[in-house]
């Protein structure tokens, strides 16, 4: 691990809605980012977690977990203020808070109206705030609960943004919206979200892997894929000669999965349930294709998309999206089915897509790339606080 310059560095605390033992993509991204910052730049810190852990889908925390981990002792502003005050009191320099903003993570309605006041109080007392916007706010829907909450969500977003000294987001669309409203004195920046299932150093060639297609992620995400695209998925499975469809993640409705998916895919479907990071990584690294139903323009914010890239898998993306560049590394079912089944042309296209996706990941989305993107902002707030955050000796 690199050491920072002599002297006490500013204390970096990452505020997340959920963290281990919960299975949570944002929490895993925060942990991987913290590991990279500590390992490569000597920036130490910890995690402040808003929600208590759920009783199911547990990923154990190692006994030798090397970071401070504190869980807020209640809901709303008071417990968060108390935690931030304790952290500020224990630091010799102004604390730095990296907020991972996900409105529905901090409120079931997506309206954490208490949060901006906490952040404004924190900065008034000398704290430095950097925000990574995983989400902004929901647009109003006529037949949706967001018809009544969208304007509140937008106002909360605006206040969080105004309190932030630096802002980052993983979506180009989000970046444009932030840029139109940001008055923090620094431009917002784009950042890729890293894999939440590990980063193998030397992923194998696809020809050396099991003929496996993986469907990985939260149950709601996997269910969306199966419910809307199972016909196309089944055709691709036959076309590629796939021997196993690996369903990886929590199973919240086993009866639905059995009735709507297992009966169609038969013995090819293998349900792995929730796996720890090492087991999930091992399985993905031995898979040829990863399938996902997700908007192409929001791919930068998906930890599942990143996991497929990190493991150099060919990515099968649903639905077909006209905004996707022709010949790009995420594949559509139509592209796959247009090539002769199990042909060298098909294998070459899958391998080219897998390599291009992995190269993009290493450059733009890895934990190392995330740390490098954040480093200038961390150094700027560290210098302003009278420290040398992350500076190399």
N, C-alpha and C positions, 0 to 999 in steps of 0.2 A: 504494500500500500504506500503511495506517495504521502509525504508529510507536508502540511502547510507551512508557511513561514512561521518563525517563532512568534509566540504571543497567542492569546486566546482568540480563536476564530468566532465569528458570529454564529449563534446557535441556529441551525436549520431544523425547523419542525415542519413535517408534512401533515396537514390536516386532511383526513380522508373520512368519508362517510362510513365505510366498512373496511375491515382488515381481517387477516387470519385470526381465528380459525374459520371465518367465513370464506366461501369461494366467491371472490369478487375481482373482476378484471381490473378495475381502477386501483384497488388495494395492491394487487400484484404488480401493476405497473409502477406504483409508488415505491414498493419494496425494491424492485429491480433497479429503478433510478437511484434510490438511496445506496444500494450496493455499489453501483458504478461510481457515484460521486465519492464515496468513501475509499474505494479501492484505487481509483485512478487519480484523484485530486486531494485526498486527505480531508474531505469535508465530512465531518461527523454530524449526526443529528438524531432525530427520533420521529415517532409517529403519535399523533393525537387522533383518536378514533371516536367519532360521534356516536355511532349506534352500538348497542351491546351485541355480542355474537348470538347468532341464531343457533338453535339446538341441533340442526341437521347440517349435512354437507360439510363436515369438519375437515380442515387441513391443519394438522398439528403444528404448533410453534416449537421450534427446537429449544431445548433447555438452555443452550448456550447462545440464544438470540442476542446479537451484539449491540442492539440499539435500545434506547429508551422507548418504551411503549406504554402509553397512558390512555385509558378509556374514560370519556366524559361520564360523570356520575349521575347524569340526568338529561333531560331534554331542554331545549331552549337556550336563552342567552346566559342565564346565571351560571350554570355549570361550565359552559365554555369560557366565560370570562374568568371564572375561578382558576381553570386549568391554565389559561394564558398568563394570568397574573403570577401563578407559581413558577411557570417557566421563565418569565421575565425576571423574577426575583432571584432565581438561581443562576442567571447568566451575568457575566461581568461586562458584557457589551449588549447593545440592542439586539433582541432576538429577531430572526428572520423566519417568516411563516410562508410556506408554500402551500397554498390552498388548491386542492383538486376539486373544482366546482362541478357538482352534479346535482341539480336542484331536487330531483326526486330521491336522491340519496339522503338529503338532509330534511326532507319533508315528504310524507306520503302523497300530498297534493302537489308537490313541486313548488311550494311557496314557503320557503324558510324565511319568513318576514323578520325574524330575530337576527339573522346572520349579518346583514350589512351593519347594524349597530355594533355588533361585537367587533367587526373588523375596523370600523371607524374608531372605536374606543382603543383598540390595540395600536393603531397607527398614531393616534393623538398622544399616546404614552411613549412614543419613540420606537415602536415596533415597525419592521419593514415587511411589506406584503407583496408577494408575487403570486399571481393566480394562473393556473392552468385550467382553461375552460374546456372540459370534456363535453359539456352541453351549454347552451345559452338559455333559451326559453322556448316554450311550445307556442306554435301559432294557434290562433283561435279556430276551433272547429265547430260547425253549426250543430252537429249531433254528438258533440264530445264535451266532457267536463272542462276541457281547455277553453271553451267559449267564455267561461266565467273566471278562469284563473290566468289566462294568457297575459293580460295587462299587468297583473300583480307580478308574475314571473319576470316580465320585461323590466319592470321598475326595480325589482331586486337585482337583476343582472346589471342594470345601469349603475346602481349604487356600489355593488361589488367591484365593478370595473373602475369606477371613479376612485375607490380607495386603494386600488392596486398600483404599485409603482412600475411594475412590468406585467405584461399579459401575454399568454401563449395559448394557442389552440391547435387542434389537429386537423381542422377542416378549413379548406380554402373559402368556402361559403361563410363559415363562422368568422374567419379572419376579415373578410370584407365588411361584415356587420360590425365587428369590433372597431375596425379602422374608422368607420363613420362616426363613432361615438366617443372614442377614447381621447381623453384630455390629460393623460398622465405625463406628457412630456417625452415619452419614448414610444416608438412604433411597436405595435403588437407583432409577434412573430409566430411563424408556423413551426410546429413540432410534431414529429411522428410518435405514435404510441407503441411501445415495445411489446414483444410477445409475453403473454401471461402463462406460458408453458415451457419456459426454458429457451436456451440459445445454443444448440450444438455447434461445436467449433468446426467440424468437418462433416457435414451431412453427406450421406452416400448418394451415388448415382441411382436414378429411379430403377434401372434394370437390376439392381442388387437388393431391391426391397420386395416385401410381400405385396401381392396384387390386392392391396387394401385401399378402400376409399373411406376417409374419416369424416364424420359429421360431429363437430366439437362445439361446445359452448353451453350457454344456459338452456334450460329446457324450452323456454318460450321461443328462443331463436331457432332451435332445432325443429320444434313443432311447426313453426312457420314454413320452414323449408319442406318438411314432409307434407304438410297440408296443401301447399300451393304448387309444388313442383315434383311430386313423387313420380308422375308419369315420365317426365323428362329424365329424372334421376335414374329410374329403372332402366330406361333405354341406354343411358350412358354406361351404367354398370355392365350391361350385357355387351355393349360395343367395345368396352375396354378389357373385357375378360376379367372383371373384378371378382375375386374369390370371397372377399369379406367386406361388409359395410360395418364399420366400427362406430357405434353410437356412444359418444364419450361425454359424460356430464350427468348432473343430477336428473333423476327420473321422477317427476312430480305427478305423473298420471300414467302408471304402468298399463292400465286397462286400455287407454286410448292408444298408446304405443303398440300394444299387441293387436288391437282391432284394426288399426289403420295403416300400420307400417309392417309389422312382423308377418302378417298374412300375405302381404305383397312380396316382400323380399325373401321370405322363407328362411332357410338355413344360412343364407348369406349374412343376415343381420346378427350382430353380436353386441349385446348391451353391456358396456363396461361400467356404467355408473360413474360416480365421482372418483377421480384418481388424484393422487398427490402429484406435484409438479414433475418429479423425476419419472414416475410411471407414465404420465401423459406424454412427456417428451420422448420417452423411449418408443412409445406406440406411434406417435406422429412421425418420428424419424424412420420408421419402418413402413410408412404408408406412401402410396404413389400420389394420391389425389386428396385434396381437402375441399369439401363442398360447403357453401355458405349462401344463404339468402340475405342480401344486404345491398343497400344503395351504393352504386359504384362511387359516387361523388363523396360519400362519407367513409370510404375505405380506410382513410388515414387514422380514424378514431377507433377502429375495431381491433381489440386485442386478439380476437380469434383469427382475423385476417393476418395479423402480424405473426401469430403462432405458425400458421401455414407457411408464410414466407420464411420465417426463421429456420424452419425444418426443410427448406428447399423442396416443398411439395408443389405439384401443379394445382392451381386454384380454380375450381369450377364455381362460377359466380352466377347466381340467379337473382332476379330475372335478367333476360337479355336487355341491355341498356344501350340506347342509341348514343348516349354521351360518351361511351367508352371508345377509346381510340382503336381503330382496326389494327389487328395484329399485336395488341398489347398483351402483357403476360397474364392477366386474369382471363380465363377462358369461359366462353359460353357453351351451353349444351349444343347449340347449332354448329359451332366451329368444330367441336369434337366429333359430332355425328357426320359431318361433311367429309371427313377423311376415312379412308378404307379401314374397316375394323381390324384391330390388332396388327396394323401394318407398320413398316419402318417409318413411313411418313408421320403416322400418328404418334409413335414413340418419340420421334425427333421433336415434334411440336410440343409434346408434354415436357420433354427434358429442357427445351429452350425456354419454355414458360417458367419452369421451376427455377432454372439458373438466373433468369432475368429478375424474377421476384426476390430471390435470395440476395442478389447483388443490390437491388433497391433497398432491401431491409438493412443490410450492413451499412450502407451509406446514410440512410435517412431515418431508420426506425429502431435500430438496436438500442439497448440501454446505454451503450457508449455514445451513440449519436444523440440521444436525449440529453445526456449529461453535458456534452459539448455545446448543445444548443442553449442550455440553461446557464452555462458557466459565465458568460459575460454579464448577465443580469445578477447572478449571485456575487460576482466580484464587485460590481458597481454598488450594490447595497452594502456589501461588506466594507468597502473602502469608506463609504459615507458614514458607516457606523464606527469607524476608527479601527477596522480590523483588516486582515489580509486574507479574506475567505478564499480558499482554494488556490492561492498563489503557489507556484512551484518554488522550491528552494533554489 
